[in-house]
Amino acid sequence: MNMSKEQSKELDMAITFAQQSIYDGADFLGEWRGWNVYEPTFADDEPRFIGFPQYILCKSGKCRWTANDTESRAIMNIFYEDD
């Protein structure tokens, strides 16, 4: 995937944000309500039981976790509706 310098910088921010928690990295999923959505990832394939899925939302040089289950569900419905 060819990324602009700005997109690459934001991905690096999302990865750092994920690593400040329990995750090893992050993958870009797409856009939702003006936010770029990143899925936090682990470096291995070990199963994890961490609760309801959380996503990293980035915009204007800032990142945050999804605020609640409602935001997470809305994102899951867009990016994982066929899974």
MODELLER restraints for C-alpha pairs under 7 A, 6 or more apart:
rsr = mdl.restraints
at = mdl.atoms
rsr.add(forms.Gaussian(group=physical.xy_distance, feature=features.Distance(at['CA:14:A'], at['CA:26:A']), mean=6.24, stdev=0.5))
rsr.add(forms.Gaussian(group=physical.xy_distance, feature=features.Distance(at['CA:14:A'], at['CA:38:A']), mean=6.89, stdev=0.5))
rsr.add(forms.Gaussian(group=physical.xy_distance, feature=features.Distance(at['CA:14:A'], at['CA:56:A']), mean=6.76, stdev=0.5))
rsr.add(forms.Gaussian(group=physical.xy_distance, feature=features.Distance(at['CA:14:A'], at['CA:63:A']), mean=6.71, stdev=0.5))
rsr.add(forms.Gaussian(group=physical.xy_distance, feature=features.Distance(at['CA:15:A'], at['CA:25:A']), mean=4.61, stdev=0.5))
rsr.add(forms.Gaussian(group=physical.xy_distance, feature=features.Distance(at['CA:15:A'], at['CA:26:A']), mean=4.95, stdev=0.5))
rsr.add(forms.Gaussian(group=physical.xy_distance, feature=features.Distance(at['CA:18:A'], at['CA:24:A']), mean=6.60, stdev=0.5))
rsr.add(forms.Gaussian(group=physical.xy_distance, feature=features.Distance(at['CA:18:A'], at['CA:25:A']), mean=5.77, stdev=0.5))
rsr.add(forms.Gaussian(group=physical.xy_distance, feature=features.Distance(at['CA:18:A'], at['CA:26:A']), mean=6.48, stdev=0.5))
rsr.add(forms.Gaussian(group=physical.xy_distance, feature=features.Distance(at['CA:18:A'], at['CA:40:A']), mean=5.90, stdev=0.5))
rsr.add(forms.Gaussian(group=physical.xy_distance, feature=features.Distance(at['CA:19:A'], at['CA:25:A']), mean=6.18, stdev=0.5))
rsr.add(forms.Gaussian(group=physical.xy_distance, feature=features.Distance(at['CA:23:A'], at['CA:40:A']), mean=6.17, stdev=0.5))
rsr.add(forms.Gaussian(group=physical.xy_distance, feature=features.Distance(at['CA:23:A'], at['CA:41:A']), mean=5.73, stdev=0.5))
rsr.add(forms.Gaussian(group=physical.xy_distance, feature=features.Distance(at['CA:23:A'], at['CA:42:A']), mean=5.39, stdev=0.5))
rsr.add(forms.Gaussian(group=physical.xy_distance, feature=features.Distance(at['CA:24:A'], at['CA:41:A']), mean=5.85, stdev=0.5))
rsr.add(forms.Gaussian(group=physical.xy_distance, feature=features.Distance(at['CA:24:A'], at['CA:42:A']), mean=4.83, stdev=0.5))
rsr.add(forms.Gaussian(group=physical.xy_distance, feature=features.Distance(at['CA:24:A'], at['CA:43:A']), mean=5.75, stdev=0.5))
rsr.add(forms.Gaussian(group=physical.xy_distance, feature=features.Distance(at['CA:25:A'], at['CA:40:A']), mean=5.79, stdev=0.5))
rsr.add(forms.Gaussian(group=physical.xy_distance, feature=features.Distance(at['CA:25:A'], at['CA:41:A']), mean=5.01, stdev=0.5))
rsr.add(forms.Gaussian(group=physical.xy_distance, feature=features.Distance(at['CA:25:A'], at['CA:42:A']), mean=6.35, stdev=0.5))
rsr.add(forms.Gaussian(group=physical.xy_distance, feature=features.Distance(at['CA:26:A'], at['CA:38:A']), mean=5.85, stdev=0.5))
rsr.add(forms.Gaussian(group=physical.xy_distance, feature=features.Distance(at['CA:26:A'], at['CA:39:A']), mean=5.30, stdev=0.5))
rsr.add(forms.Gaussian(group=physical.xy_distance, feature=features.Distance(at['CA:26:A'], at['CA:40:A']), mean=4.21, stdev=0.5))
rsr.add(forms.Gaussian(group=physical.xy_distance, feature=features.Distance(at['CA:26:A'], at['CA:41:A']), mean=5.14, stdev=0.5))
rsr.add(forms.Gaussian(group=physical.xy_distance, feature=features.Distance(at['CA:27:A'], at['CA:38:A']), mean=5.24, stdev=0.5))
rsr.add(forms.Gaussian(group=physical.xy_distance, feature=features.Distance(at['CA:27:A'], at['CA:39:A']), mean=5.21, stdev=0.5))
rsr.add(forms.Gaussian(group=physical.xy_distance, feature=features.Distance(at['CA:27:A'], at['CA:40:A']), mean=6.55, stdev=0.5))
rsr.add(forms.Gaussian(group=physical.xy_distance, feature=features.Distance(at['CA:28:A'], at['CA:37:A']), mean=6.07, stdev=0.5))
rsr.add(forms.Gaussian(group=physical.xy_distance, feature=features.Distance(at['CA:28:A'], at['CA:38:A']), mean=4.39, stdev=0.5))
rsr.add(forms.Gaussian(group=physical.xy_distance, feature=features.Distance(at['CA:28:A'], at['CA:39:A']), mean=6.42, stdev=0.5))
rsr.add(forms.Gaussian(group=physical.xy_distance, feature=features.Distance(at['CA:29:A'], at['CA:37:A']), mean=5.49, stdev=0.5))
rsr.add(forms.Gaussian(group=physical.xy_distance, feature=features.Distance(at['CA:29:A'], at['CA:38:A']), mean=5.43, stdev=0.5))
rsr.add(forms.Gaussian(group=physical.xy_distance, feature=features.Distance(at['CA:29:A'], at['CA:39:A']), mean=6.59, stdev=0.5))
rsr.add(forms.Gaussian(group=physical.xy_distance, feature=features.Distance(at['CA:30:A'], at['CA:36:A']), mean=5.84, stdev=0.5))
rsr.add(forms.Gaussian(group=physical.xy_distance, feature=features.Distance(at['CA:30:A'], at['CA:37:A']), mean=5.46, stdev=0.5))
rsr.add(forms.Gaussian(group=physical.xy_distance, feature=features.Distance(at['CA:31:A'], at['CA:37:A']), mean=5.70, stdev=0.5))
rsr.add(forms.Gaussian(group=physical.xy_distance, feature=features.Distance(at['CA:35:A'], at['CA:57:A']), mean=5.69, stdev=0.5))
rsr.add(forms.Gaussian(group=physical.xy_distance, feature=features.Distance(at['CA:35:A'], at['CA:58:A']), mean=5.59, stdev=0.5))
rsr.add(forms.Gaussian(group=physical.xy_distance, feature=features.Distance(at['CA:35:A'], at['CA:59:A']), mean=5.40, stdev=0.5))
rsr.add(forms.Gaussian(group=physical.xy_distance, feature=features.Distance(at['CA:36:A'], at['CA:57:A']), mean=5.63, stdev=0.5))
rsr.add(forms.Gaussian(group=physical.xy_distance, feature=features.Distance(at['CA:36:A'], at['CA:58:A']), mean=5.18, stdev=0.5))
rsr.add(forms.Gaussian(group=physical.xy_distance, feature=features.Distance(at['CA:36:A'], at['CA:59:A']), mean=6.42, stdev=0.5))
rsr.add(forms.Gaussian(group=physical.xy_distance, feature=features.Distance(at['CA:37:A'], at['CA:55:A']), mean=6.65, stdev=0.5))
rsr.add(forms.Gaussian(group=physical.xy_distance, feature=features.Distance(at['CA:37:A'], at['CA:56:A']), mean=5.81, stdev=0.5))
rsr.add(forms.Gaussian(group=physical.xy_distance, feature=features.Distance(at['CA:37:A'], at['CA:57:A']), mean=4.84, stdev=0.5))
rsr.add(forms.Gaussian(group=physical.xy_distance, feature=features.Distance(at['CA:37:A'], at['CA:58:A']), mean=6.61, stdev=0.5))
rsr.add(forms.Gaussian(group=physical.xy_distance, feature=features.Distance(at['CA:38:A'], at['CA:55:A']), mean=5.90, stdev=0.5))
rsr.add(forms.Gaussian(group=physical.xy_distance, feature=features.Distance(at['CA:38:A'], at['CA:56:A']), mean=4.97, stdev=0.5))
rsr.add(forms.Gaussian(group=physical.xy_distance, feature=features.Distance(at['CA:38:A'], at['CA:57:A']), mean=6.36, stdev=0.5))
rsr.add(forms.Gaussian(group=physical.xy_distance, feature=features.Distance(at['CA:39:A'], at['CA:55:A']), mean=5.19, stdev=0.5))
rsr.add(forms.Gaussian(group=physical.xy_distance, feature=features.Distance(at['CA:39:A'], at['CA:56:A']), mean=6.27, stdev=0.5))
rsr.add(forms.Gaussian(group=physical.xy_distance, feature=features.Distance(at['CA:40:A'], at['CA:55:A']), mean=6.49, stdev=0.5))
rsr.add(forms.Gaussian(group=physical.xy_distance, feature=features.Distance(at['CA:40:A'], at['CA:56:A']), mean=6.98, stdev=0.5))
rsr.add(forms.Gaussian(group=physical.xy_distance, feature=features.Distance(at['CA:53:A'], at['CA:72:A']), mean=6.56, stdev=0.5))
rsr.add(forms.Gaussian(group=physical.xy_distance, feature=features.Distance(at['CA:54:A'], at['CA:65:A']), mean=6.57, stdev=0.5))
rsr.add(forms.Gaussian(group=physical.xy_distance, feature=features.Distance(at['CA:54:A'], at['CA:66:A']), mean=5.86, stdev=0.5))
rsr.add(forms.Gaussian(group=physical.xy_distance, feature=features.Distance(at['CA:54:A'], at['CA:72:A']), mean=6.08, stdev=0.5))
rsr.add(forms.Gaussian(group=physical.xy_distance, feature=features.Distance(at['CA:55:A'], at['CA:65:A']), mean=5.72, stdev=0.5))
rsr.add(forms.Gaussian(group=physical.xy_distance, feature=features.Distance(at['CA:55:A'], at['CA:66:A']), mean=5.47, stdev=0.5))
rsr.add(forms.Gaussian(group=physical.xy_distance, feature=features.Distance(at['CA:55:A'], at['CA:72:A']), mean=6.75, stdev=0.5))
rsr.add(forms.Gaussian(group=physical.xy_distance, feature=features.Distance(at['CA:56:A'], at['CA:63:A']), mean=6.54, stdev=0.5))
rsr.add(forms.Gaussian(group=physical.xy_distance, feature=features.Distance(at['CA:56:A'], at['CA:64:A']), mean=5.67, stdev=0.5))
rsr.add(forms.Gaussian(group=physical.xy_distance, feature=features.Distance(at['CA:56:A'], at['CA:65:A']), mean=4.66, stdev=0.5))
rsr.add(forms.Gaussian(group=physical.xy_distance, feature=features.Distance(at['CA:56:A'], at['CA:66:A']), mean=6.26, stdev=0.5))
rsr.add(forms.Gaussian(group=physical.xy_distance, feature=features.Distance(at['CA:57:A'], at['CA:63:A']), mean=5.45, stdev=0.5))
rsr.add(forms.Gaussian(group=physical.xy_distance, feature=features.Distance(at['CA:57:A'], at['CA:64:A']), mean=5.31, stdev=0.5))
rsr.add(forms.Gaussian(group=physical.xy_distance, feature=features.Distance(at['CA:57:A'], at['CA:65:A']), mean=6.01, stdev=0.5))
rsr.add(forms.Gaussian(group=physical.xy_distance, feature=features.Distance(at['CA:57:A'], at['CA:66:A']), mean=6.61, stdev=0.5))
rsr.add(forms.Gaussian(group=physical.xy_distance, feature=features.Distance(at['CA:58:A'], at['CA:64:A']), mean=6.48, stdev=0.5))
rsr.add(forms.Gaussian(group=physical.xy_distance, feature=features.Distance(at['CA:66:A'], at['CA:72:A']), mean=6.18, stdev=0.5))
